[in-house]
Amino acid sequence: MSVTRESVFQALRAVRLPGVKKDVVAAELVPDCAIDGGHVTLILELPSPGYPEAEALADELRTAAATVDGVTAVDVKTTFRVRAAQSRLGAVPGVKNVIAVASGKGGVGKSTVAVNLAAALHRLGAATGLLDLDIYGPSVPVVLGNAEEARSTEQQRLIASTAQGLRFLSMGQFAQGEAPVVWRGPMLHKMVTQMIQADWGELDYLVLDLPPGTGDVQLTVTQNVPVTGAVIVTTPQEIALIDARKGLTMFRDARMPILGLVENMAYYKCGSCDREHALFGRDGGARLAEAENIPMLARLPLDPELAASADAGRPLVAEGESETAHAFLKLAAETAAAIGRKSLSPNPFPVLS
């Protein structure tokens, strides 16, 4: 009996992506199938880079295809294609997905997480941008080692700069020297809108580094930007958790999805004894994630190399192979996977009134 494309795809309908209601055929994750006698070659097109269940899913495809009469061997070639997880994309032309990195409180390492998350997504193979919306305390130009002034088109549309493989914009490219930015709400709104509407090229992900708290910038973002999901950064300390809850409440009031929680500075690993020391309390992030019923995306260590790499103008995760670098790569993979699962059933963006 000859093997047909129809019989193979019928068998593959038994395979479902974890967390998605569709089977792999309905979700268009297997766009191609080559048949040479009894040898079947499948293309598995995952919805995100570094997809955590990639190997398990490939194994399920092999098992399912092998049940077809006449099939003697099955190969699976894996690739990825990032899809847009929001159906209203006009607010950020060329950008498929927007990730808001937020914290209720300053000093929890939110900007460090945002920069290294963006760099990790780029390292995994995704076209990624980074928008520094911490208007009063911009740091991205220093961390990326590029302080060039922002450019614009003849029509006065901003053009995102490039550093470390990332497209980026920051208020640090506009402020003169060490002069402080002293602006009221309307000026903030205008600047934020201009940067969001910039020429970003074609991006799979745009990471927003939001300022701490729940102020004017956050309100502009929730009202005007189709945010795919928010990543909330906290430390295990109760005083940080209190404000993290406020950030969670803000995004929920705006009916924006919460991708998950990042517990930063979760521990310090001693170089001499190789033991983890909980300097700011233990498992505070895990308790918050459980109480709020949101995923715990990552526990990140307090690592002096993060500060050193930031001062040197190169994100730690860009080329590093340390435990911390791999923790950021795992964070990026989990974040992208959460978006990837959403992208298979995109929803219109709700607007906060």
C-alpha positions in Angstrom: 0.0 0.0 0.0 1.4 3.4 -1.0 1.7 6.1 1.6 -0.3 9.2 0.9 0.0 12.8 2.2 -3.7 12.6 3.3 -3.1 9.4 5.4 0.0 11.0 7.1 -1.8 14.2 8.0 -4.8 12.3 9.2 -2.5 10.4 11.6 -0.8 13.6 12.7 -4.2 15.0 13.9 -3.8 12.9 17.0 -0.9 15.1 18.1 -1.7 18.3 20.1 0.5 21.1 21.2 0.5 21.4 25.0 -1.6 24.3 26.1 -3.3 24.7 22.7 -6.8 23.4 21.8 -5.8 22.7 18.2 -4.0 19.7 16.8 -0.7 20.3 14.9 -2.4 20.1 11.5 -5.2 22.5 12.4 -2.6 24.8 14.0 -0.6 24.7 10.7 2.6 23.6 12.5 3.3 20.9 9.9 3.4 22.9 6.6 5.1 20.2 4.5 5.4 16.5 4.2 7.7 14.7 1.7 7.1 11.0 0.9 9.7 8.8 -0.8 8.3 5.3 -0.8 7.9 4.4 2.9 10.2 7.2 4.0 8.3 10.3 5.4 10.0 13.6 6.1 8.0 16.1 8.1 8.6 19.8 8.6 7.7 20.9 12.1 7.3 24.7 12.2 7.2 25.7 15.9 5.6 29.0 16.9 8.6 30.3 18.8 12.4 29.9 18.9 13.9 27.6 21.5 10.5 26.0 22.0 10.8 24.0 25.3 8.7 21.0 24.1 10.3 20.8 20.6 11.9 17.4 21.0 8.9 15.8 22.7 6.6 17.1 20.0 8.9 15.8 17.3 8.9 12.4 18.9 5.1 12.4 19.0 5.0 13.3 15.2 7.4 10.4 14.5 5.2 8.0 16.5 2.0 9.2 14.9 3.3 9.0 11.3 4.8 5.6 11.9 1.3 4.2 12.5 0.4 4.8 8.8 0.4 1.6 6.8 3.5 1.4 4.6 5.6 3.9 6.5 9.0 2.5 7.3 11.0 5.6 8.5 10.1 9.1 9.7 12.3 12.1 9.8 11.3 15.4 11.4 13.0 18.7 10.5 12.4 21.4 13.0 12.2 25.1 12.4 10.2 28.0 13.8 8.0 30.9 12.5 6.9 33.6 14.9 3.3 34.6 14.4 1.5 37.6 15.7 -0.5 36.9 18.9 -2.6 40.0 18.6 -5.0 40.6 15.7 -4.8 44.5 15.9 -1.3 45.4 14.9 -1.6 48.9 13.4 -0.2 50.6 16.5 3.3 49.3 15.9 3.9 48.8 12.2 6.2 45.8 11.3 6.1 44.4 14.9 4.5 41.0 15.5 4.5 40.9 19.3 5.1 43.4 22.1 6.4 42.3 25.4 6.1 44.7 28.4 8.6 44.2 31.1 7.4 45.9 34.2 7.9 46.2 38.0 5.9 47.8 40.7 9.1 49.0 42.4 12.5 50.4 41.3 15.7 48.7 42.1 14.6 45.1 41.3 16.7 44.8 38.2 13.9 45.3 35.7 16.0 47.0 33.0 18.7 44.3 33.4 16.0 41.7 32.8 14.5 43.6 29.9 17.9 44.0 28.1 19.0 40.5 28.6 15.6 39.1 27.7 15.8 41.0 24.4 19.4 39.9 23.8 18.4 36.3 24.6 15.5 36.3 22.1 17.9 37.6 19.5 20.4 34.9 20.4 17.7 32.3 19.9 17.2 33.6 16.3 14.3 36.0 16.6 14.3 39.5 15.1 14.1 41.6 18.3 13.8 45.2 19.3 14.1 47.0 22.7 12.3 50.2 23.6 13.6 52.0 26.7 10.5 53.8 28.1 12.1 54.6 31.5 12.1 58.2 30.5 13.5 59.6 33.7 16.3 57.0 34.1 17.2 55.6 30.6 20.0 53.1 30.7 19.7 51.1 27.5 22.3 53.1 25.4 25.0 52.4 28.1 24.1 48.7 28.5 24.1 48.2 24.7 27.3 50.2 24.2 25.7 52.6 21.7 25.0 56.2 22.7 24.5 57.6 19.2 21.7 60.1 18.7 18.5 58.8 17.3 17.8 59.5 13.6 14.6 60.4 11.9 13.1 60.4 8.4 12.3 63.5 6.4 8.8 63.1 7.7 10.2 63.3 11.3 9.5 59.7 12.0 12.1 58.2 14.4 14.3 55.4 13.1 15.4 52.7 15.6 19.1 52.4 16.1 21.0 49.1 16.1 23.4 47.6 18.6 24.3 44.0 19.6 21.9 42.8 16.9 19.0 44.6 18.5 16.9 47.5 17.1 16.5 50.0 20.0 15.4 53.5 21.0 15.8 55.2 24.4 15.3 58.7 25.9 19.0 58.5 26.6 19.6 59.2 22.9 17.7 62.5 23.2 18.7 63.9 26.6 21.7 66.2 26.6 24.6 64.8 28.6 23.6 64.4 32.3 20.7 66.8 32.1 17.6 65.5 33.9 14.3 65.0 32.1 11.7 67.1 33.8 8.4 66.5 32.0 4.7 66.4 32.8 2.3 63.8 31.6 1.4 65.3 28.1 5.0 65.6 27.1 5.6 62.0 28.3 2.6 60.8 26.3 3.9 62.5 23.1 7.4 61.1 23.4 6.3 57.6 24.2 3.9 57.6 21.2 6.6 58.9 18.9 9.0 56.2 19.9 6.4 53.4 19.7 5.5 54.6 16.2 9.1 54.7 15.0 10.5 52.7 12.1 11.4 49.4 13.7 11.8 47.4 10.6 10.4 43.9 10.7 10.4 42.4 14.2 9.2 39.2 15.8 9.3 40.8 19.3 9.6 44.3 20.7 10.5 44.4 24.3 9.3 47.4 26.3 11.4 48.4 29.3 8.7 50.2 31.3 9.6 52.6 34.2 8.8 51.4 37.8 5.4 52.0 39.1 2.0 52.6 37.5 2.2 56.1 36.1 1.7 58.1 32.9 3.9 55.9 30.7 2.1 52.8 31.7 -1.2 54.4 31.1 -0.1 55.5 27.6 1.1 51.9 26.8 -2.1 50.2 28.1 -4.3 52.6 26.1 -2.4 52.7 22.8 -0.2 49.7 22.4 -1.4 46.1 21.5 0.8 44.5 24.2 0.9 40.8 23.7 1.7 40.1 27.3 3.5 41.5 30.4 6.5 40.1 32.3 6.5 41.2 35.9 9.9 41.5 37.6 10.3 41.3 41.4 12.7 40.2 44.1 11.8 37.7 46.8 11.6 40.6 49.4 8.1 41.3 50.7 8.4 45.1 50.1 9.0 44.4 46.4 6.2 41.8 46.2 3.7 44.3 47.5 4.4 46.6 44.6 4.6 43.7 42.1 1.0 43.0 43.0 0.0 46.5 42.1 1.6 46.1 38.6 -0.3 42.8 38.2 -3.5 44.5 39.1 -2.8 47.4 36.6 -2.3 45.0 33.7 -5.3 42.9 34.6 -7.5 46.0 34.9 -6.3 46.8 31.3 -7.2 43.2 30.4 -3.7 42.5 29.2 -2.3 39.0 29.5 0.3 38.3 32.1 3.0 36.0 30.6 4.5 35.3 33.9 6.7 36.4 36.8 10.5 36.7 37.1 12.1 36.5 40.5 15.3 38.5 40.1 18.1 38.4 42.7 16.6 35.1 43.9 19.9 33.9 45.3 23.6 34.5 45.3 25.8 31.5 44.6 29.1 31.6 46.6 32.2 31.0 44.4 33.9 29.2 47.3 31.2 26.9 48.6 29.0 26.7 45.5 25.9 27.1 47.7 22.9 29.3 47.1 22.4 32.1 49.6 19.0 33.8 49.8 20.0 37.4 50.5 16.5 38.9 50.0 14.3 36.1 51.3 13.3 32.8 49.9 10.6 31.8 47.4 8.7 35.1 47.6 8.2 35.1 43.8 7.0 31.5 43.8 4.4 32.3 46.5 3.2 35.3 44.5 3.0 33.4 41.3 1.0 30.6 43.0 -1.3 33.1 44.7 -2.0 35.0 41.5 -2.1 31.8 39.3 0.5 33.0 36.9 3.5 31.1 35.5 6.9 31.5 37.2 9.1 32.1 34.2 12.5 32.2 35.9 14.5 32.6 39.1 17.6 34.7 38.3 20.7 34.9 40.5 22.3 38.0 41.9 25.4 37.9 39.7 28.2 40.5 39.8 28.9 39.7 36.1 25.6 41.2 35.1 26.7 44.6 36.4 30.1 44.3 34.9 28.7 43.3 31.5 26.2 46.2 31.6 29.0 48.7 32.4 31.0 47.3 29.5 28.2 47.8 27.1 27.4 44.2 26.3 24.5 42.1 27.7 25.8 39.1 29.6 23.6 36.7 27.6 24.9 37.9 24.2 27.7 35.4 24.1 28.1 34.1 27.6 27.8 30.4 28.6 27.5 31.0 32.3 24.7 29.6 34.5 23.2 33.1 34.5 23.3 33.4 30.7 21.5 30.1 30.4 18.9 31.2 32.9 18.1 34.2 30.6 18.0 31.9 27.5 15.5 29.7 29.4 13.5 32.8 30.3 13.5 33.9 26.7 12.4 30.5 25.5 9.6 30.3 28.1 8.4 33.8 27.3 8.4 33.2 23.5 6.6 29.8 24.0 3.8 31.5 26.0 3.4 34.0 23.1 3.7 31.2 20.6 0.8 29.3 22.1 -1.3 32.5 22.2 -0.5 33.2 18.5 -2.3 30.0 17.4 -5.5 31.6 18.6 -5.0 35.4 18.3 -7.3 37.7 20.2 -8.2 41.3 19.5 -6.4 43.8 21.7 -8.7 45.3 24.5 -8.4 49.0 25.1 -8.5 50.5 28.6 -10.9 53.3 28.7 
